[in-house]
Amino acid sequence: MDRMASKGRRATRRFVSVRDMLHSEPEEVRLLPLDGPLLEQLVHAATTDARAEEVTAPIVPGPDWSAARITWLRSHHRDRRSGLDGPEG
C-alpha cells in the first residue's frame, strides 16, 4: 500500500507519454517570492504530505515532525529570501 492510500486519500497517478509532452503546450511556470503566506503554504504542504526526514535536515532523531523541525524549515527558507546574492545564497 502506498503512502497516499495509507493516509486515507485516493492515490491518482497520471502518466504522460513522451509524444504527448513533445507535442503539447508547456504549462506556465512562475517564480514567486517566498513571502509569509506562501511560506506558510509550503510548511503546511511539507508537514501534511511529506515525512520530516524527506524535507529537513536531521535536527532530531527519527522521521517525525517536531516543533524544532518546523522551526528549522521556516528559518531555512526565510533566511534565503534574498536569493543567490544574499548571505545564504
N, C-alpha and C positions, 0 to 999 in steps of 0.2 A: 504494500500500500504506500503511495507516495505521500509527501508531507501535506499537500493540498487536501487530499481526501481525508487524511487523518485529522485535520483540523475542522472537518465537517463542511468543507467547501467542495463544490464540484470542480474538479480539475479539468480544464479545457486546454487543449494544445492545438495550435493552428500551424500546419505545415505548409510552407510555400515552396513551390518549385523554383529552381534557378531560372528557368524560362520565364516564369511569371515575374520574378524580381527584375530581370533584364528588360522586360517589355512593359513595365508599369511605371507610372509616375512616382518619383520618390516622395515619401511623406515629409511634411515640413518639420524641420528641426530648428528649435530656437534655444539659444543660451540665455538664461535668466540670472540676474543677480540673486545670490542666496540671502535674501533678506529674512527678517524674523518670521513672518508667516510661512514662507517656503521652507525655511529650516525646520519649523515645527512639523510640516508635512513630511519632510524627509525623515525626521526622528520617528514620527508615527508609523510611516511605512516600514522603516527598519525594525521597530520594536514589535510590529504585528505580523510581518511577513518574512522575517529572517531570524536565524539564531544569532545571538550576540557574537559568538566566535567567528561568524561569517563576515561581519562588517566592522568589528572593532579590534583594537589591539588587545592583547591578553592582560587586561587590567587586573582582573581577579580570576582565580581558577574556575574552570567549568564553562559550559556553553550558554548559561542563562543570562538574561538581562538583570542588571543590578543598577542601583542609583549611580554608582561610580562609573559604570559603562555608559549610561545615558549622558551623564555629565561630560565624559570624555568625548563622546560622539558630537555633542553640541559644540564643545570647545574646539575640537579638531576642525570642524567646518567653519565656525565663526572666525578662528584665527587665520584662515586662508581666504577670507573675503576680499582682501586687497589684490589677489591674483598672483601671477608669476613674478611680478616686480616687487611684491611685498616681502616682509621678513620671513614668511613661511613658504614662499614660492620656490 
